[in-house]
Amino acid sequence: MTEHGGSPRGGDDSVGGEDGDTEPSCGSVAVAHWGEHADGGGDRLAWELARVFEDAPFYVGWREPAIEPDDLDPQQLIDGRILKWALERGGLARQLAHLLGWQVASPLREHDVLVTSGNEPLFYVAPADQTWVAYVHHTNRRQSDQITEVASSRFAPLKLLLYYAMRVAYDHNTHRPDLFVVNSELVKRRLLRYWGISEGDIRVVYPPVDTDSYAPTDAETGDYYVTLSRLDWHKDVDGIVRAFDGLDERLVVAGDGPERDALEAMAGENVTFEGFVSEARKRELLAGAKGFVFNGRDEDFGIAPVEALAAGTPLLGVDEGMTQYQVVPGKNGYTHDRAAGPAGIRKSVATFETEGVEWSPGEIASFADRFSVSSFHDGIRSAVADAAESSRTEPEWYGQYHE
């Protein structure tokens, strides 16, 4: 682990251990997120990071005020007419804006401890005496474990050359934080393999799922199955819709996205689309469903399945990614093999209809508590306190003169 740390530069945003007062103060803290995007899992995690250190300033590479929670007041970090234009343009221009905007990032340098969210902040060049904890959501998957998808796409040689350059850029930067925090053991494995991070420099802290907001009592169990996600290609909702074609079971699809029209066109009369749903309607749908069906591709974590479990609803999930570990076969649900196609999902539904699951709704909900908001807060505070302690630069003999 790189040796950072040093004496406080001022400020009251101190960090303690899990109890908030069992560890020595780490000094002032700043939280920074790569950029507000679509009110998705990464944004919600970053907002919760800001709540962990509620008095710390919260910076974002670029802001989207329309999706921000009312209790937070982010400050845009990347500024200037040209860089703002590049951020708004997206694509490679946005990446270049992040590369330039994060390297110095002057407001971040005034704090003893920096907690970042996302990959783009890894371009930051931290002061030698600053403790830096980086929460990483993924490893730029098209450049790593999903490289075969790029190799089979149009203009593959050019894309592979671009992604090679991006891997080189990230490899040069990924060894700078004092501690990496990741959202699952799967992402930890990818950091070990693709970024070359030492195992001792990686901590797993699951994303914060508001499990307390869901309960089996939110609705009586109905006669339908439900799936909820953004309707995008990598969620593979089409496999679920095809699986229910011809089944004597109802499916409710909640969520919106670019695949919605195509999904509605292929769906049978037993499939209902609700579009984007409110939090109240989501709680009702999850608690009232017989089972939650999830088919997302090799998910890093997967928040919607955990919300379903918190509602006491059995999970019928694909046997890959983090989903395979969120299902305890026969106890809180069943898994299906993607290679089997829709038939695999039908088999899980048939097994569930015949055998049910061992755990009660209350036991299923209790299983989800390991992914709660309070567990996230405890894990982050512990990680930051440990990073600050291990990055101290005082010689061993220094303390005897300052007792």
C-alpha positions as CSV (number, residue, x, y, z in Angstrom):
1,M,0.0,0.0,0.0
2,T,1.3,3.4,-0.9
3,E,2.3,5.5,2.1
4,H,0.2,8.6,2.3
5,G,-1.1,10.6,5.3
6,G,0.0,13.4,7.5
7,S,-1.1,16.1,9.8
8,P,-4.5,17.7,9.6
9,R,-4.9,20.7,7.3
10,G,-8.0,21.9,9.2
11,G,-11.7,21.4,9.1
12,D,-14.2,19.6,11.4
13,D,-15.3,16.7,9.1
14,S,-13.4,14.1,11.1
15,V,-13.7,10.4,10.7
16,G,-13.8,7.8,13.4
17,G,-14.4,4.0,13.5
18,E,-17.7,2.2,13.3
19,D,-19.0,3.8,16.4
20,G,-17.8,7.3,15.3
21,D,-15.6,7.8,18.3
22,T,-13.5,4.6,18.8
23,E,-10.7,5.6,16.4
24,P,-8.5,8.7,16.3
25,S,-9.7,11.5,14.1
26,C,-8.5,11.4,10.5
27,G,-8.9,15.1,9.9
28,S,-11.1,16.8,7.3
29,V,-12.8,14.8,4.6
30,A,-14.1,15.5,1.1
31,V,-16.3,13.2,-1.0
32,A,-16.1,13.3,-4.8
33,H,-18.2,11.4,-7.4
34,W,-17.3,11.0,-11.1
35,G,-20.5,12.5,-12.3
36,E,-24.3,12.4,-11.8
37,H,-25.7,10.2,-14.5
38,A,-29.2,8.7,-14.4
39,D,-30.3,8.3,-10.8
40,G,-28.8,4.8,-11.0
41,G,-27.0,2.6,-8.5
42,G,-23.7,4.4,-8.9
43,D,-25.2,7.8,-8.2
44,R,-27.3,6.6,-5.3
45,L,-24.2,5.0,-3.7
46,A,-22.2,8.3,-4.1
47,W,-25.1,10.2,-2.5
48,E,-25.0,7.8,0.4
49,L,-21.2,8.3,0.7
50,A,-21.9,12.0,1.1
51,R,-24.4,11.1,3.9
52,V,-21.8,9.0,5.7
53,F,-19.7,12.1,6.0
54,E,-22.6,14.5,6.3
55,D,-20.5,17.6,7.1
56,A,-18.0,17.0,4.3
57,P,-18.1,18.9,1.0
58,F,-19.5,16.8,-1.8
59,Y,-18.1,17.3,-5.3
60,V,-19.2,15.8,-8.6
61,G,-17.3,15.9,-11.9
62,W,-20.5,17.1,-13.6
63,R,-23.9,17.8,-12.1
64,E,-27.4,16.9,-13.1
65,P,-29.5,18.9,-10.6
66,A,-32.8,17.3,-11.9
67,I,-31.9,14.0,-10.3
68,E,-30.2,15.2,-7.1
69,P,-31.7,14.4,-3.6
70,D,-33.1,17.4,-1.7
71,D,-30.8,16.8,1.3
72,L,-27.5,17.2,-0.7
73,D,-25.8,20.2,-2.3
74,P,-23.1,18.9,-4.7
75,Q,-20.6,21.2,-6.2
76,Q,-19.4,20.8,-9.8
77,L,-15.7,20.1,-9.9
78,I,-14.9,20.2,-13.6
79,D,-15.4,23.8,-14.8
80,G,-14.6,26.0,-17.8
81,R,-16.4,26.5,-21.0
82,I,-14.5,24.0,-23.1
83,L,-14.5,21.2,-20.5
84,K,-18.3,21.8,-19.8
85,W,-19.0,21.5,-23.5
86,A,-17.0,18.2,-23.6
87,L,-18.9,16.8,-20.7
88,E,-22.2,17.6,-22.3
89,R,-21.1,16.1,-25.7
90,G,-20.4,12.7,-24.1
91,G,-18.4,9.9,-25.5
92,L,-14.6,10.3,-26.0
93,A,-14.9,14.1,-25.5
94,R,-16.4,13.5,-22.0
95,Q,-13.6,11.1,-21.1
96,L,-10.9,13.6,-22.1
97,A,-12.7,16.2,-20.0
98,H,-12.5,13.9,-17.0
99,L,-8.9,13.2,-17.7
100,L,-8.0,16.9,-17.7
101,G,-10.5,17.9,-15.0
102,W,-9.6,15.4,-12.3
103,Q,-5.8,15.5,-12.3
104,V,-5.3,18.6,-10.2
105,A,-8.9,19.2,-8.9
106,S,-7.7,21.9,-6.5
107,P,-10.7,21.9,-4.1
108,L,-10.0,18.3,-3.2
109,R,-6.4,19.0,-2.2
110,E,-7.4,21.0,0.9
111,H,-8.6,17.9,2.8
112,D,-6.7,15.3,4.8
113,V,-9.0,12.5,3.5
114,L,-10.5,12.1,0.1
115,V,-13.2,9.5,-0.7
116,T,-14.0,9.1,-4.4
117,S,-16.7,7.2,-6.3
118,G,-16.2,5.9,-9.8
119,N,-13.3,5.3,-12.2
120,E,-12.7,8.8,-13.6
121,P,-11.4,10.2,-10.3
122,L,-8.5,7.8,-10.6
123,F,-6.9,10.4,-12.9
124,Y,-6.5,12.6,-9.8
125,V,-2.9,13.1,-8.6
126,A,-3.2,13.3,-4.8
127,P,-0.8,15.2,-2.5
128,A,1.7,12.9,-0.8
129,D,0.2,13.6,2.6
130,Q,-3.5,12.9,1.7
131,T,-5.3,9.7,2.5
132,W,-7.3,8.5,-0.5
133,V,-10.0,5.9,-0.5
134,A,-11.5,5.0,-3.9
135,Y,-14.8,3.3,-4.3
136,V,-14.8,1.5,-7.6
137,H,-18.0,0.2,-9.1
138,H,-16.5,-1.8,-12.0
139,T,-13.3,-2.2,-14.1
140,N,-14.4,-0.6,-17.4
141,R,-15.8,-4.0,-18.4
142,R,-15.6,-3.5,-22.2
143,Q,-11.9,-3.2,-21.7
144,S,-11.6,-6.2,-19.4
145,D,-13.8,-9.2,-18.8
146,Q,-16.2,-8.2,-21.7
147,I,-13.5,-7.7,-24.3
148,T,-15.0,-10.5,-26.5
149,E,-18.0,-8.3,-27.1
150,V,-15.8,-5.6,-28.5
151,A,-13.8,-8.1,-30.7
152,S,-17.1,-9.2,-32.4
153,S,-18.5,-5.7,-33.0
154,R,-18.1,-3.4,-36.0
155,F,-14.8,-1.6,-36.4
156,A,-13.3,-4.1,-33.9
157,P,-9.6,-3.3,-34.6
158,L,-10.1,0.4,-34.0
159,K,-12.1,-0.2,-30.8
160,L,-9.5,-2.6,-29.5
161,L,-6.8,-0.1,-30.1
162,L,-8.7,2.6,-28.3
163,Y,-9.5,0.3,-25.4
164,Y,-5.8,-0.7,-25.2
165,A,-4.8,2.9,-24.8
166,M,-7.5,3.4,-22.1
167,R,-6.2,0.3,-20.2
168,V,-2.7,1.8,-20.3
169,A,-4.0,5.1,-19.0
170,Y,-5.9,3.5,-16.2
171,D,-3.1,1.1,-15.3
172,H,-0.8,4.1,-14.8
173,N,-3.3,5.6,-12.4
174,T,-4.9,2.8,-10.5
175,H,-2.0,2.3,-8.0
176,R,-2.4,5.7,-6.3
177,P,-5.2,5.4,-3.8
178,D,-4.4,4.1,-0.3
179,L,-7.4,1.7,-0.3
180,F,-9.8,0.5,-2.9
181,V,-13.4,-0.3,-1.9
182,V,-15.6,-2.4,-4.2
183,N,-19.2,-3.4,-4.3
184,S,-18.7,-7.2,-4.5
185,E,-16.2,-10.0,-4.3
186,L,-16.5,-10.3,-8.1
187,V,-15.3,-6.7,-8.7
188,K,-12.5,-7.4,-6.2
189,R,-11.4,-10.3,-8.4
190,R,-11.4,-8.1,-11.4
191,L,-9.2,-5.5,-9.7
192,L,-6.8,-8.2,-8.8
193,R,-6.6,-9.5,-12.4
194,Y,-7.1,-6.5,-14.6
195,W,-5.6,-3.7,-12.6
196,G,-3.0,-5.6,-10.6
197,I,-4.1,-4.2,-7.2
198,S,-2.8,-6.1,-4.2
199,E,-5.5,-8.1,-2.3
200,G,-4.7,-6.3,0.9
201,D,-5.4,-3.0,-0.7
202,I,-9.0,-3.9,-1.6
203,R,-12.0,-3.9,0.8
204,V,-15.5,-5.2,-0.1
205,V,-18.4,-3.0,1.1
206,Y,-21.7,-3.8,-0.4
207,P,-23.8,-1.0,-1.9
208,P,-26.4,0.6,0.4
209,V,-29.8,-0.9,-0.2
210,D,-32.6,0.7,1.8
211,T,-33.8,-2.6,3.0
212,D,-35.7,-1.0,5.9
213,S,-38.1,0.6,3.3
214,Y,-39.3,-2.9,2.2
215,A,-41.3,-5.5,4.1
216,P,-43.3,-8.6,3.4
217,T,-46.4,-6.8,4.9
218,D,-46.3,-4.1,2.2
219,A,-48.8,-6.1,0.2
220,E,-50.6,-9.5,0.2
221,T,-49.0,-12.1,-2.1
222,G,-50.7,-12.0,-5.5
223,D,-50.8,-14.3,-8.5
224,Y,-48.0,-12.7,-10.6
225,Y,-44.3,-12.6,-11.0
226,V,-42.4,-9.4,-11.4
227,T,-39.2,-8.1,-12.9
228,L,-37.9,-4.6,-12.3
229,S,-34.9,-2.9,-14.0
230,R,-33.9,-0.4,-16.7
231,L,-35.1,-1.9,-19.9
232,D,-31.7,-2.1,-21.6
233,W,-30.0,-4.8,-23.5
234,H,-27.7,-5.9,-20.7
235,K,-30.6,-6.7,-18.4
236,D,-31.8,-9.3,-20.8
237,V,-35.5,-8.8,-20.0
238,D,-36.3,-10.2,-23.4
239,G,-35.3,-13.6,-22.1
240,I,-37.8,-13.3,-19.3
241,V,-40.6,-12.1,-21.6
242,R,-40.0,-15.0,-24.0
243,A,-39.9,-17.4,-21.0
244,F,-43.4,-16.4,-20.0
245,D,-44.8,-16.7,-23.5
246,G,-47.2,-19.7,-23.3
247,L,-46.9,-20.0,-19.5
248,D,-50.0,-20.0,-17.4
249,E,-48.5,-17.3,-15.2
250,R,-48.7,-13.5,-15.1
251,L,-45.6,-11.4,-15.4
252,V,-45.4,-7.7,-14.5
253,V,-42.5,-5.7,-16.0
254,A,-41.6,-2.5,-14.1
255,G,-39.1,0.0,-15.5
256,D,-38.4,1.9,-18.7
257,G,-35.7,2.2,-21.2
258,P,-34.7,1.8,-24.9
259,E,-35.8,-1.8,-25.2
260,R,-39.4,-1.2,-24.0
261,D,-41.1,-1.0,-27.5
262,A,-39.4,-4.1,-28.7
263,L,-40.3,-6.0,-25.5
264,E,-44.0,-4.9,-25.7
265,A,-44.1,-6.1,-29.3
266,M,-42.9,-9.6,-28.4
267,A,-44.9,-10.0,-25.2
268,G,-48.0,-12.1,-24.8
269,E,-51.3,-11.2,-23.1
270,N,-50.0,-12.5,-19.8
271,V,-47.3,-9.8,-19.6
272,T,-48.1,-6.3,-18.3
273,F,-45.8,-3.3,-18.6
274,E,-46.0,-0.6,-15.9
275,G,-43.1,1.6,-17.0
276,F,-41.3,3.7,-14.4
277,V,-43.0,3.2,-11.0
278,S,-43.0,5.3,-7.8
279,E,-41.3,4.0,-4.7
280,A,-44.7,3.3,-3.1
281,R,-45.8,1.3,-6.2
282,K,-42.4,-0.6,-6.2
283,R,-42.8,-1.7,-2.6
284,E,-46.3,-2.9,-3.4
285,L,-45.2,-4.8,-6.5
286,L,-42.3,-6.4,-4.9
287,A,-44.1,-7.6,-1.7
288,G,-47.1,-8.7,-3.7
289,A,-45.3,-10.9,-6.2
290,K,-45.0,-14.6,-6.0
291,G,-41.4,-14.3,-7.2
292,F,-38.9,-11.8,-8.6
293,V,-37.3,-12.9,-11.9
294,F,-33.9,-11.4,-12.7
295,N,-31.8,-12.1,-15.8
296,G,-29.2,-9.3,-15.8
297,R,-25.9,-10.1,-17.5
298,D,-23.1,-10.9,-15.0
299,E,-24.1,-8.2,-12.6
300,D,-21.4,-6.5,-10.5
301,F,-24.0,-6.4,-7.6
302,G,-27.6,-5.9,-8.5
303,I,-29.8,-3.8,-6.3
304,A,-33.3,-4.7,-7.5
305,P,-32.9,-8.4,-6.5
306,V,-31.9,-7.3,-3.0
307,E,-34.9,-5.0,-2.8
308,A,-37.1,-7.9,-3.7
309,L,-35.5,-10.1,-1.0
310,A,-36.0,-7.3,1.5
311,A,-39.7,-7.4,0.6
312,G,-39.7,-11.1,1.5
313,T,-40.1,-12.2,-2.1
314,P,-38.3,-15.3,-3.5
315,L,-35.7,-14.6,-6.2
316,L,-35.5,-16.5,-9.5
317,G,-32.1,-15.3,-10.8
318,V,-29.5,-16.1,-13.4
319,D,-26.6,-18.3,-12.2
320,E,-23.9,-15.7,-12.9
321,G,-22.5,-12.5,-11.5
322,M,-23.4,-11.5,-8.0
323,T,-26.9,-12.8,-8.6
324,Q,-25.8,-16.4,-8.1
325,Y,-24.8,-15.6,-4.6
326,Q,-27.9,-13.6,-3.7
327,V,-29.9,-16.8,-4.4
328,V,-29.6,-19.6,-1.9
329,P,-31.2,-22.4,-4.0
330,G,-34.3,-24.0,-2.4
331,K,-34.2,-21.6,0.5
332,N,-34.9,-18.1,-0.9
333,G,-35.2,-18.9,-4.6
334,Y,-33.7,-20.8,-7.6
335,T,-31.2,-20.1,-10.3
336,H,-31.3,-20.7,-14.1
337,D,-28.5,-21.1,-16.7
338,R,-28.4,-18.4,-19.3
339,A,-27.2,-20.9,-21.9
340,A,-30.5,-22.7,-21.6
341,G,-32.3,-19.6,-22.8
342,P,-36.0,-19.0,-21.9
343,A,-36.3,-22.7,-21.1
344,G,-34.0,-22.3,-18.1
345,I,-36.3,-19.6,-16.6
346,R,-39.4,-21.7,-17.3
347,K,-37.7,-24.6,-15.4
348,S,-37.1,-22.3,-12.4
349,V,-40.7,-21.1,-12.4
350,A,-41.9,-24.7,-12.6
351,T,-39.7,-25.8,-9.7
352,F,-40.8,-22.9,-7.6
353,E,-44.5,-23.6,-8.4
354,T,-44.1,-27.2,-7.4
355,E,-41.7,-27.0,-4.4
356,G,-41.8,-23.4,-3.2
357,V,-38.9,-22.3,-0.9
358,E,-37.9,-23.3,2.6
359,W,-37.6,-19.8,4.1
360,S,-40.5,-17.7,5.2
361,P,-40.9,-14.2,3.9
362,G,-39.5,-12.9,7.2
363,E,-36.4,-15.1,6.9
364,I,-35.9,-14.0,3.2
365,A,-36.1,-10.3,4.3
366,S,-33.6,-10.9,7.1
367,F,-31.1,-12.4,4.6
368,A,-31.1,-9.0,2.8
369,D,-30.1,-7.1,5.9
370,R,-26.4,-7.7,5.1
371,F,-26.9,-5.2,2.3
372,S,-28.5,-2.5,4.3
373,V,-27.7,1.2,4.5
374,S,-26.4,1.0,8.1
375,S,-24.1,-1.9,7.1
376,F,-22.7,0.3,4.3
377,H,-22.1,3.3,6.6
378,D,-20.3,1.0,9.1
379,G,-18.2,-0.5,6.4
380,I,-17.2,2.8,4.8
381,R,-16.3,4.4,8.1
382,S,-14.2,1.4,9.1
383,A,-12.4,1.4,5.7
384,V,-11.6,5.1,5.8
385,A,-10.3,4.9,9.4
386,D,-8.1,1.9,8.6
387,A,-6.7,3.7,5.5
388,A,-5.9,6.8,7.5
389,E,-4.2,4.8,10.2
390,S,-2.1,2.8,7.7
391,S,-1.1,5.9,5.7
392,R,0.4,7.7,8.6
393,T,3.9,9.0,7.9
394,E,5.2,9.8,11.4
395,P,8.3,7.8,12.4
396,E,7.8,5.2,15.2
397,W,9.8,7.3,17.7
398,Y,7.9,10.5,17.0
399,G,5.1,9.8,19.4
400,Q,7.2,9.6,22.5
401,Y,7.9,13.4,22.3
402,H,4.3,14.3,22.0
403,E,2.5,12.4,24.8
